[in-house]
Amino acid sequence: MPRAMNGTVSRKRRKKILKLAKGYRSVRSTAFRKAKEAVEHGLCYAYRDRKNRKREFRRLWIARINAAVRAEGMNYSQFMHGLKKADIQLDRKVLSDMAIHNQDSFKTLTKTARAQLG
């Protein structure tokens, strides 16, 4: 009985890793073992940073809203509490965009929030 070598399967697996390592420098793009290490690290970082990107955008939106609201004489937490009491359900991304591009409507929101706080 002939010896099975799994040649096509192994080659396919290696080519897949080397394709993912394209663009890496030096041995990390050509040598399978180093490429595999680099790709595994890269995939871990990609997974982690997909989560971190959401966190960082939320921080950015909050900072923008806070800056715009402070110009109106409130702070972020009072503003968000007033919006919640007024049952205005806009997310932070939209509020941040309004604070930058549509200041007039944002000012009406701050007035509404201030009125709800009483």
C-alpha positions, 0 to 999 in steps of 0.5 A: 500500500502506498504511503499517503503524504497529504501533499496537496492538503499541506500545500494548500494550507501553506499557500493560504498562510503565505497569502495572508502574509503578503505585504509583510517584510522580510522572512515574515512573508516568505518563510512558512513558520515565521509567516504563520506566527506573524499572521496569527499575531495579526489576526489576534490584533485585528479581532482585538482592535475591532472591539477597540475601534467601537470604544474609541469612536464612542469616546470621541463622540462623547468628547465632541458632545461635551465640548458643544454642550459646555459652550451652551453652559451645561455639562455632558451628563446633565445634557444626556439626562435631560434628553432621556427625560424628554424621551429624545432617543438620538445616539451619540454618533448622531448627536456628535454629528449634529454638534459639528455640522448642524449647530442650530438644531443642536442648540434647540436640543440643549434648550429642550434638555435644560427645560426638562431638568427644570 
